[in-house]
Each structure stands twice: as structure tokens, then as C-alpha cells.
Amino acid sequence: MTQDLPLPGAVKAYPEPDAADVRDLLLDWCGAEAEDADDAAKALGALDPGARETADRLYQSIVADMGGRKWLTWPKPSEAHPLLGVYPLLAAIPDMLAYHREHRVDEELSRRLLLDVGEKLRLNRRIYGRAGLDVAHWFTGHLRGALYQLGRLQFCVEGDDANPFVGMHIRGEGGPLTLDAVSDSVEWALEFFPVVFPERFDGPEDLVFKCESWLLDPQLRDWLPERSNITGFAALFDIEAAVGVAGNRTDLWRFVFARTENTPVEELPQDNTLQRSIMAGIEAGVPWRGRLGRLNLAKLGL
């Protein structure tokens, strides 16, 4: 997969951040913990020439597709360099800011967006017990101007030229997923995207919102409390398809239990209502599965 990335310096010079820049950007812009920022700054000095070249090529892939849809496909970080993806992302912050300014996006939104990096660093540490960013490719949507945090929800320009749509995504640390919070976010997105991307969306009536997530699994209604925010959120969507493999552990193990998918069931934590509810379903043999749904705006009164 690395061979599909642009060559080093193919688009513009790679402004590799130094250790001090890495630490400052992670703390000041990304809301990272000091432990993660310190480890990332230290790990920069341990990159071998091959890893530095890969970081350059990852950066080139971002700046070569500013304004592109969704996120890019990047190779998985190696065991030797679990933080490798952090450095090209930080290097691309000025490119993101320039793109945002050109599209009249306030710097406040830029800063809010990057807090997701700190969140995913924390999640990585909980899952693996060390610093890392195993989903660094996810942030290529953020840095290329495709994805925005508007209130509780994240919205990303997705689809193809003929059928663009806005993907909806949910940060784990974003706060309660209440219907009021969802409604406020969607209302904001209806105003935001036609202004920022008038070449793609003529107006609010052109916007189609979709979400692909384990949160939309209708089976959750049988296991979560009646007034659960998750089932309330899922009820807003018209399900279009099942996605992934039934019984797939990846999302649930990661987002519900903060564990790797090879963690035995008996070792999964049961510290909150969601974890206990999902565990009860697992023990009952429920084949949890993700769903793709289209937001029904009428259900939000929009």
C-alpha cells in the first residue's frame, strides 16, 4: 500500500515538525495528554530513514488531495513506529488552516476539530497500554477539509461526484447523544455545507445525511434501556443496508470496551450500562452488526 503514496516531496516540501513543535501542537491544538505528547516528541527522534520517508509520503498524500472527500487509505503503522502517522498530520495543520480560511471556516472550528486527535491518542493508550495512533488515516478527512465538528456530531463530505452526501460520525468524548444535541448539529450542518461547498450543494434541500455504525443496529433496542440516547439516535434513520460481518468484534470491542478484538469475552470490562447491555447480548449469542442508515430529517422536525 505504501507504494501507492506520492513520492517524497512530490507536491511540496515536507515541513517535518521538530520535537518541540510535536509536543506543543499536540497539547495546544489537539488537546492531548502530556504523557502522549511527550511520547510522540520522543518517538520522533527514533524514526529511521525509511520511516521518515514514509512520513513525507503520507504528508504528500494529504496536500495532493486538499478538498477531497472522506479520508485516505494509509498503511497501518508498524509495531516499531506506532505514532508515525502523527507527524505528517501535524505538518499539514497549516495546509488545513489555509484551506479553511479560503472556505470561510472560523479558526475556532479548526481547533475544535483537532481535539479529536487527542481523544484518539487517549483511546489508543487505553486499548494498547502505550502511545499510538492506529487510526491516523481517519484524520486525513480532518486535515484535507472534508470533515467538520459541528456541535455534538462530526460531518464529512462523502460519496462520488454524481451523488455526494454528508456522512455523520460520533466522537466518543463529545458528550451525551441527546436528540436536542443531534438536532442542533444537523441544523448547523444544513446551513454550513451549502455555504462552504456551494459547488457541491446548492442549498439545504440538496443535503443527504448518512451514518454507518454499530449504533444503528436495531437489535440494540432489545438490550439497552428504553430511554437510551443510542436507540433514540438510531430511530432517526431509515436503514438502507447491513454492513460488515455479523458478529464482527472490531467496532464493539474498540468503542464499547476499549479493548483489542482478540480480547477474550470473559476479560471485557462491565463498568457501565452500555458495556453490561452489550455483554448480555454477546452471552445470548446476538450477532451484532453495523448498519447504514439515511437520516430522516422529518423525525427531527427539519
C-alpha positions in Angstrom: 0.0 0.0 0.0 2.9 2.4 0.7 3.8 2.2 -3.0 0.5 3.9 -3.8 1.5 7.0 -1.9 3.1 10.0 -3.7 6.9 10.1 -3.7 8.7 12.2 -1.1 8.5 15.9 -1.9 6.2 15.2 -4.9 3.8 18.0 -4.1 5.7 20.3 -1.8 8.5 20.2 0.8 7.6 18.2 3.9 7.8 20.5 6.9 8.7 17.8 9.4 7.9 19.2 12.8 10.7 19.0 15.4 10.1 17.5 18.9 9.2 20.8 20.5 6.6 21.5 17.7 5.1 18.0 18.1 4.6 18.4 21.8 3.2 22.0 21.6 0.8 21.2 18.7 -0.5 18.1 20.5 -1.0 20.0 23.7 -2.3 23.3 22.4 -4.2 22.3 19.3 -5.1 18.6 19.8 -6.0 18.5 23.5 -3.6 15.6 24.0 -2.5 14.4 27.4 1.0 15.4 28.4 2.0 11.7 28.5 1.0 11.2 24.9 2.6 14.5 23.7 5.9 13.6 25.5 5.9 10.1 24.0 5.2 11.5 20.5 8.0 14.0 20.8 10.5 11.4 22.0 9.4 8.9 19.3 10.2 11.4 16.5 13.9 11.1 17.3 13.7 7.3 17.0 12.4 7.3 13.4 14.7 5.5 11.0 15.3 6.9 7.4 12.6 4.6 5.9 10.0 5.8 8.5 10.9 9.4 7.8 10.4 8.8 4.1 7.0 7.2 4.7 6.0 10.2 6.9 7.0 12.5 4.0 4.9 10.4 1.5 1.9 10.4 3.9 2.1 14.2 4.1 2.3 14.4 0.3 -0.9 12.3 0.1 -2.7 15.0 2.2 -1.6 18.1 0.3 -2.1 16.4 -3.1 -5.8 16.0 -2.3 -6.9 19.1 -0.3 -10.6 19.3 -0.5 -11.1 15.7 -1.3 -13.8 13.5 0.0 -13.9 11.2 3.0 -10.4 10.0 4.2 -7.4 8.5 2.6 -6.2 4.9 2.7 -2.9 4.7 4.6 -0.8 1.7 5.5 -1.2 0.6 9.1 1.5 1.8 11.5 4.2 -0.7 12.3 4.9 -2.0 15.8 8.2 -0.2 15.7 6.6 3.2 14.9 3.0 3.3 16.2 3.0 7.1 16.2 4.3 7.5 12.7 1.1 9.0 11.3 1.0 11.8 13.9 3.9 13.7 12.3 2.5 14.2 8.8 -0.9 15.2 10.3 0.7 17.8 12.5 2.8 19.1 9.5 -0.4 19.5 7.5 -2.2 21.8 10.1 -1.1 25.0 8.2 -2.4 23.5 5.0 -5.7 22.7 6.7 -5.9 26.2 8.2 -5.2 27.8 4.7 -8.0 25.7 3.2 -10.4 26.6 6.0 -9.7 30.3 5.5 -10.3 30.0 1.8 -13.7 28.5 2.6 -14.6 30.9 5.4 -14.3 28.4 8.2 -13.5 30.0 11.5 -10.3 29.0 13.3 -12.4 28.1 16.3 -13.9 25.2 14.3 -10.4 24.2 13.1 -9.2 24.0 16.7 -12.4 22.1 17.9 -11.9 19.6 15.0 -8.3 18.8 16.0 -9.4 17.8 19.6 -10.4 14.5 18.0 -6.6 13.7 17.7 -6.2 13.9 21.5 -9.2 11.8 22.0 -7.9 9.0 19.7 -4.5 9.1 21.4 -6.2 8.5 24.7 -8.3 5.7 23.3 -5.1 4.1 21.8 -3.5 4.2 25.2 -6.5 2.6 26.9 -6.6 -0.2 24.2 -2.9 -1.0 23.9 -1.4 0.4 27.1 1.0 2.7 25.2 1.1 5.7 23.0 0.0 5.2 19.4 -2.4 6.4 16.7 -3.7 3.3 14.9 -6.4 5.3 13.0 -4.1 8.1 11.8 -5.7 7.7 8.3 -9.1 8.9 9.8 -7.6 12.3 10.3 -6.9 12.8 6.6 -10.5 13.8 6.4 -10.0 16.5 9.0 -6.7 17.8 7.5 -8.0 17.8 3.9 -11.1 19.9 4.7 -13.6 17.1 4.3 -14.7 16.7 7.9 -16.0 19.2 10.5 -17.2 19.1 14.1 -20.5 21.0 14.3 -21.7 20.7 17.8 -22.1 17.2 19.1 -21.6 15.5 15.7 -19.0 15.3 13.0 -20.0 15.7 9.4 -17.9 14.6 6.4 -18.3 15.2 2.6 -18.5 11.7 1.1 -19.9 9.9 -1.9 -19.0 10.5 -5.6 -19.3 13.5 -7.9 -22.8 12.3 -9.0 -24.1 11.5 -5.6 -22.3 13.4 -2.8 -23.7 13.0 0.7 -22.7 14.1 4.2 -21.6 11.3 6.5 -22.4 11.6 10.2 -19.9 10.5 12.8 -19.9 10.4 16.6 -17.0 11.3 18.8 -16.8 9.2 21.9 -15.9 12.2 24.1 -18.5 14.5 22.5 -20.9 14.4 25.4 -24.5 12.9 25.7 -26.0 12.0 22.3 -29.4 13.6 23.1 -32.0 14.4 20.5 -31.6 18.1 21.1 -27.9 17.9 20.6 -28.3 15.9 17.4 -31.0 18.3 16.1 -28.8 21.3 16.8 -25.8 19.7 15.0 -27.9 18.8 11.9 -29.5 22.2 11.7 -26.0 23.7 11.8 -24.8 21.3 9.1 -27.8 22.3 6.9 -26.6 25.9 7.0 -22.8 25.1 6.9 -22.3 22.9 3.9 -24.0 24.9 1.2 -22.0 27.9 2.3 -18.6 26.2 2.5 -19.2 23.9 -0.6 -21.6 25.8 -2.9 -20.1 23.9 -5.8 -21.4 20.6 -4.3 -24.6 21.7 -2.6 -27.0 24.3 -3.9 -28.8 24.5 -0.6 -30.1 22.6 2.4 -32.6 20.7 0.2 -29.6 19.1 -1.6 -28.1 17.6 1.6 -28.5 13.9 2.3 -27.1 12.7 5.6 -26.0 9.1 6.1 -24.4 7.2 9.0 -22.7 3.8 9.0 -22.3 2.5 12.5 -22.8 -0.3 15.1 -25.0 2.3 16.8 -27.8 1.8 14.2 -28.1 -2.0 14.8 -31.9 -2.5 15.5 -31.0 -5.3 17.9 -29.8 -2.8 20.4 -33.4 -1.9 21.2 -33.8 -5.3 22.9 -30.8 -4.8 25.2 -30.5 -1.1 26.0 -32.7 0.8 28.4 -35.9 2.2 26.9 -34.8 5.8 27.1 -31.3 5.2 25.8 -29.8 8.0 23.8 -28.3 5.4 21.4 -31.6 3.9 20.5 -33.1 7.3 20.2 -30.4 8.3 17.8 -30.8 5.1 15.7 -34.6 5.7 15.4 -33.9 8.8 13.4 -32.5 6.7 10.4 -34.1 4.7 7.7 -31.9 1.6 7.4 -30.6 1.0 3.9 -28.2 -1.9 4.4 -26.4 -4.2 6.8 -22.6 -3.6 6.8 -19.7 -5.8 7.8 -19.9 -9.3 9.1 -22.5 -10.4 11.6 -20.8 -10.9 15.0 -17.8 -8.8 14.0 -15.9 -7.7 17.1 -13.9 -4.8 15.7 -16.2 -1.8 16.5 -17.8 -3.1 19.7 -14.5 -4.2 21.2 -12.9 -0.9 20.3 -15.7 1.6 21.0 -17.6 -0.1 23.8 -14.9 -1.9 25.7 -11.7 -0.1 24.6 -10.0 -3.5 24.0 -8.4 -5.2 21.1 -10.7 -7.6 19.2 -8.7 -10.6 20.3 -9.5 -9.9 24.0 -11.5 -12.9 25.3 -15.1 -12.2 26.2 -14.5 -13.0 29.9 -11.9 -10.3 30.1 -14.1 -7.5 28.8 -15.0 -4.7 31.3 -18.5 -4.3 32.5 -18.2 -0.9 34.2 -21.3 0.9 32.7 -24.8 0.2 31.4 -23.7 0.1 27.8 -21.0 -2.4 28.4 -23.2 -4.6 30.5 -26.0 -4.5 27.9 -23.7 -5.4 25.1 -22.2 -8.2 27.2 -25.6 -9.6 27.9 -26.3 -9.7 24.2 -22.9 -11.4 23.5 -23.6 -14.0 26.1 -27.0 -14.6 24.5 -25.4 -15.1 21.1 -26.7 -11.9 19.5 -24.9 -11.4 16.1 -24.2 -7.7 16.5 -23.8 -5.9 13.1 -23.3 -2.4 11.8 -26.0 -0.7 9.6 -26.0 2.0 7.0 -28.8 4.4 7.5 -30.2 7.6 5.9 -31.2 10.4 8.3 -34.9 11.1 8.2 -35.0 14.8 8.7 -38.7 14.8 9.3 -38.1 12.9 12.5 -36.1 15.9 13.7 -38.7 18.3 12.5 -36.2 19.7 10.0 
